[in-house]
């Protein structure tokens, strides 16, 4: 990004152009939030709003450079995964390989990651595991017939109220103390492991 920023002459503008770190942050936010650059700038980078046209040129050149060099960044990995999961047959095959999907810190996921999760387990259905979780923790975990379970602090999330995937497996609840969360995660993991007797599974 920085090399292209320099090649395009953006490092020598009269008014200071956004730094490479800011450019990467803006690019990543556009990709992961699936939001137009004008909206991203207005909401999160208002001091860069005057550079929208230049940033579009920079990002286009950045994508072109990656393609020429046959390289991917982290955002590309998510994009390719999301594109793969947009095919119903592939999504069903990939999702079927996992009995359970546990997502911790769900409030830190973004729209793109959430769309992948929704495609992976569109209805949240899977094997039962709740019965072996201590009773005092069961009310914090989605129904036992759901195989995608998300844990996170909803009040801390700018995404949970706006994500496409406010999906069947997303459960809003009051925030828990970290000690409670640790106990829940351990109980959940033990419940899953106790059901899987296949070789290589640590009991």
C-alpha positions as CSV (number, residue, x, y, z in Angstrom):
1,X,0.0,0.0,0.0
2,X,2.8,2.4,0.9
3,X,4.7,1.8,-2.3
4,X,1.6,2.5,-4.4
5,X,0.8,5.5,-2.3
6,X,4.2,6.9,-3.2
7,X,4.1,5.8,-6.9
8,X,0.8,7.7,-7.2
9,X,2.4,10.8,-5.8
10,X,0.1,10.8,-2.8
11,X,3.0,11.1,-0.4
12,X,3.9,14.5,-1.8
13,X,0.6,16.3,-1.8
14,X,0.4,19.8,-0.5
15,X,-2.2,18.9,2.0
16,X,-1.2,15.8,4.0
17,X,-2.6,12.6,2.4
18,X,-3.7,9.8,4.9
19,X,-0.8,7.7,6.1
20,X,-0.3,4.1,4.9
21,X,-1.7,2.8,8.2
22,X,-4.8,5.0,7.8
23,X,-5.2,4.0,4.1
24,X,-5.0,0.3,5.1
25,X,-7.5,0.8,7.9
26,X,-9.9,2.5,5.5
27,X,-9.5,-0.1,2.9
28,X,-10.0,-3.0,5.4
29,X,-13.1,-1.3,6.8
30,X,-14.7,-0.9,3.4
31,X,-14.1,-4.6,2.6
32,X,-15.1,-6.0,6.0
33,X,-18.1,-3.8,6.6
34,X,-19.2,-4.2,3.0
35,X,-19.7,-0.4,2.9
36,X,-19.0,2.3,0.3
37,X,-15.9,4.4,1.0
38,X,-17.9,7.6,1.3
39,X,-19.9,6.1,4.2
40,X,-16.8,4.7,5.9
41,X,-15.0,8.0,5.7
42,X,-18.0,9.9,7.0
43,X,-18.6,7.6,9.9
44,X,-15.0,6.6,11.0
45,X,-12.5,8.8,9.2
46,X,-14.1,12.2,8.8
47,X,-10.7,14.0,8.5
48,X,-10.1,12.0,5.3
49,X,-13.4,12.7,3.6
50,X,-11.8,15.1,1.1
51,X,-9.6,12.3,-0.3
52,X,-12.4,9.9,-1.3
53,X,-11.6,10.0,-5.1
54,X,-7.9,9.6,-4.5
55,X,-8.4,6.8,-2.1
56,X,-10.5,4.9,-4.7
57,X,-7.7,5.2,-7.2
58,X,-5.2,4.1,-4.6
59,X,-7.2,1.0,-3.6
60,X,-7.8,0.1,-7.2
61,X,-4.1,0.2,-7.9
62,X,-3.5,-1.8,-4.7
63,X,-5.8,-4.6,-5.8
64,X,-4.3,-4.6,-9.3
65,X,-0.8,-4.9,-7.8
66,X,-1.8,-7.8,-5.6
67,X,-3.4,-9.6,-8.6
68,X,-0.2,-9.1,-10.7
69,X,1.9,-10.6,-8.0
70,X,-0.5,-13.4,-7.1
71,X,-0.6,-12.4,-3.5
72,X,-3.4,-12.1,-1.0
73,X,-3.8,-10.1,2.2
74,X,-6.0,-11.0,5.1
75,X,-9.0,-9.2,3.7
76,X,-8.7,-11.2,0.5
77,X,-8.8,-14.5,2.4
78,X,-12.1,-13.4,3.9
79,X,-13.4,-12.3,0.6
80,X,-12.5,-15.5,-1.1
81,X,-14.0,-17.5,1.7
82,X,-17.2,-15.5,1.6
83,X,-17.4,-15.9,-2.2
84,X,-16.9,-19.7,-1.8
85,X,-19.7,-19.8,0.8
86,X,-22.0,-18.0,-1.6
87,X,-22.3,-21.2,-3.5
88,X,-25.0,-23.2,-1.7
89,X,-23.5,-26.6,-2.6
90,X,-20.0,-25.6,-1.4
91,X,-21.4,-23.9,1.7
92,X,-23.4,-27.1,2.6
93,X,-20.4,-29.3,2.0
94,X,-18.0,-27.1,4.1
95,X,-20.6,-26.5,6.9
96,X,-21.3,-30.2,7.0
97,X,-17.8,-31.0,8.0
98,X,-18.2,-29.3,11.4
99,X,-20.6,-30.5,14.1
100,X,-20.2,-27.3,16.2
101,X,-19.0,-23.8,15.6
102,X,-18.2,-21.7,18.7
103,X,-17.5,-18.0,18.2
104,X,-16.1,-16.1,21.1
105,X,-16.0,-12.3,21.2
106,X,-18.7,-12.2,18.6
107,X,-18.9,-8.4,19.0
108,X,-15.5,-8.2,17.3
109,X,-16.6,-9.8,14.1
110,X,-17.6,-7.7,11.1
111,X,-20.2,-8.0,8.4
112,X,-18.0,-10.1,6.1
113,X,-17.0,-12.6,8.8
114,X,-20.6,-12.7,10.0
115,X,-21.9,-13.5,6.5
116,X,-19.4,-16.4,6.4
117,X,-20.7,-17.7,9.7
118,X,-24.3,-17.5,8.5
119,X,-23.5,-19.4,5.4
120,X,-21.5,-22.0,7.3
121,X,-24.5,-22.7,9.7
122,X,-27.5,-20.9,8.1
123,X,-30.0,-22.4,10.6
124,X,-27.6,-23.0,13.4
125,X,-28.7,-26.7,13.6
126,X,-26.4,-29.4,14.7
127,X,-25.8,-32.0,17.4
128,X,-27.0,-31.6,20.9
129,X,-24.4,-30.7,23.5
130,X,-26.3,-28.6,26.1
131,X,-27.3,-31.5,28.3
132,X,-23.8,-32.0,29.5
133,X,-23.2,-28.3,30.4
134,X,-23.7,-27.5,34.1
135,X,-27.3,-26.3,34.6
136,X,-26.2,-22.9,35.9
137,X,-24.6,-22.1,32.6
138,X,-27.2,-23.5,30.2
139,X,-29.3,-20.3,30.0
140,X,-26.3,-18.5,28.5
141,X,-26.1,-20.8,25.6
142,X,-28.4,-21.1,22.6
143,X,-30.8,-24.1,22.3
144,X,-29.2,-27.5,22.4
145,X,-30.2,-28.2,18.7
146,X,-28.1,-25.3,17.5
147,X,-24.5,-26.0,16.5
148,X,-23.4,-22.4,16.0
149,X,-23.1,-20.5,19.3
150,X,-21.9,-17.0,19.7
151,X,-20.7,-15.3,22.9
152,X,-20.0,-11.6,23.1
153,X,-20.8,-8.3,24.8
154,X,-23.6,-6.8,22.7
155,X,-23.4,-3.4,24.3
156,X,-19.8,-3.1,23.1
157,X,-20.5,-3.9,19.5
158,X,-21.1,-1.4,16.7
159,X,-22.0,-4.4,14.5
160,X,-24.6,-6.5,16.4
161,X,-27.4,-4.0,15.8
162,X,-26.6,-3.6,12.1
163,X,-25.1,-6.9,10.8
164,X,-26.9,-8.7,8.1
165,X,-26.5,-11.9,10.1
166,X,-28.4,-11.1,13.2
167,X,-28.8,-14.8,12.7
168,X,-30.6,-17.6,14.5
169,X,-27.5,-18.4,16.5
170,X,-27.0,-14.9,17.8
171,X,-28.4,-14.6,21.3
172,X,-28.5,-11.2,23.1
173,X,-27.9,-11.5,26.8
174,X,-26.6,-9.4,29.7
175,X,-22.8,-9.1,29.9
176,X,-21.0,-11.7,32.0
177,X,-17.9,-11.3,34.1
178,X,-14.7,-12.8,32.6
179,X,-14.7,-15.6,35.2
180,X,-18.2,-16.6,34.2
181,X,-17.3,-16.6,30.5
182,X,-14.2,-18.8,31.2
183,X,-16.4,-21.3,33.0
184,X,-19.0,-21.3,30.2
185,X,-16.4,-21.8,27.5
186,X,-14.7,-24.7,29.4
187,X,-18.1,-26.4,30.0
188,X,-19.1,-26.0,26.4
189,X,-15.8,-27.4,25.1
190,X,-16.0,-30.4,27.5
191,X,-19.6,-31.1,26.4
192,X,-18.5,-31.2,22.8
193,X,-15.4,-33.3,23.4
194,X,-17.4,-35.8,25.5
195,X,-19.6,-36.6,22.5
196,X,-16.8,-37.2,20.0
197,X,-15.1,-40.6,20.5
198,X,-13.1,-40.4,17.2
199,X,-9.3,-41.0,17.3
200,X,-7.2,-37.9,18.0
201,X,-9.8,-36.2,20.2
202,X,-8.4,-35.3,23.6
203,X,-10.8,-36.4,26.3
